[in-house]
Amino acid sequence: MGACGVEHHEKPNKKNASKKYESIHIEMKNEMKNQSKKNLKEMEKNKMNNNINKAKDQKLYEKRDDKNLSKKYNVNFEENENKFFCDETTKTDKKLAYEFYENNTNINDNENFKKDKKKKEINGIICEPQIKKETIITKYKNIMTLEGHTEKVTSLIQLESNKLVSGSYDNTLCIWDINNSSEKKPKKRIQEQGRPLFILEFEKNKILSATSNNQINLWNLNNDQINLEYTFEGHELWINCLVKIDYQKFASASNDAMIIIWDYNNRKIISTLEGHEDCILTLIILKNGKLCSGGADQFIKIWDIEKYTCIQTLYSHEKWVKCLLELNNDIILSGSDDKTIKLWKYNTKENKYDLFKTLLGHNHSVRTLCQIDDNHFASGSFDCTIKIWEINNWNCIETLIGHSSIIIWMININFKGKNIIASCSDDKSIKLWEKCKVEENNDDNIKNFNDKNIFKF
């Protein structure tokens, strides 16, 4: 009590009270935060377990140990994070249709998600590929490499006897017995006077070799003896290509801008076709009996070889036309130094070929084309790759990497009853590529992994 009988109260210290309540508030806030984190972790754990079960049900995902996964695929992961990846190897065949879900809601059409989907990692998303588990994919692999030439390999054919013959800048023709897998060196070697630039088997065990000394040599390979039977002369410069017209005639094209039609049996020139303005680099016979040529003048010409006249000139390439191929559906493909493959379709109403598509994909000149089967063709390029394309939808479904230099020539061969791609290159080698069937849902076949295959939950 004070002197006046009035009870005395100390003045409250607002500063101390504020600190006290602030401390209580922080403690409560931290407790709520911890509880919230705990609940959130519990929720995330439950969600993760659900995702794991879904992933296991799909059998298209795997959960891996981060350390092993990082080591195996050379990918850096943050610690203690669960990640799943989807086997996307089927992308080489077709792009899969994926359905994406968040909180059991399909968000495939969500505009924000469409933008996020372009990122390498997507948080909190379940990715469910809409694909049958029995889907089969195809992959090509290099099954054999033949080495024996000392310079670039420029041409390649398969004989009726199934042996391969290759020509090279080392002035030799090499004969290979590919059926004997232990033999990866040439069985026989033929010495040419010039560089053999193109080889053609005209009849069984008789081959024509076009050379850089402006001649065409006829070699007889019968009875394991190799004899030079005859030399055709008529061109003034290098002979780049040959094509068989029928059982009696063949054609040759040269840097002298001329096509010569030859009588094989009588060993003489039948006619000379002139019309190109520069070197002729490629020559094929069409299924309708017409001749088709392409050259450094950027032109593709269609020839009537009965009348010995040019009936159509196709022009669209911006650089040299290096290769031609006719598919089974009356479509001509042309490959060029402009890095493109152009498709020319026959117009039955107007009786001519029209350009209807241009394929892009190679980073350098398209040097060679070959048909693999009714549904696929291959292209070889100066970019050292071979690309496999689907016919009809015209998508590139696979890129084969193995040669260390320019791909010069490719053919489709029969090897032990299978269709095999044989390619030759500036790297002096010949490679055989086999198409292998793989079951998409086989875990052992998850290959070519990269960080685009990763999805975070």
Secondary structure, DSSP 4 states (H G I P E B T S, - for coil): --TTSPPP-PPP-HHHHHHHHHHHHHHHHHHHHHHHHHHHHHHHHHHHHHHHHHHHHHTSEEE--HHHHHHHHT----TT--EEEE--GGGGT-PPPEEEEETTEE-TT-HHHHHHTTSS--TT-EEEE---TT-EEEEEEEEEEEE--SS-EEEEEE-TTS-EEEEETTSEEEEE-TTSTT--S-SEEEE-SS-EEEEEEEETTEEEEEETTSEEEEEE-GGG--EEEEEEE--SS-EEEEEE-SSSEEEEEETTSEEEEEETTTTEEEEEEE--SS-EEEEEE-TTS-EEEEETTSEEEEEETTTTEEEEEEE--SS-EEEEEE-TTSEEEEEETTS-EEEEEEETTTTEEEEEEEE---SS-EEEEEEEETTEEEEEETTSEEEEEETTT--EEEEEE--SS-EEEEEEEEETTEEEEEEEETTSEEEEEEEEEEETT-GGG--S--GGGEEE-
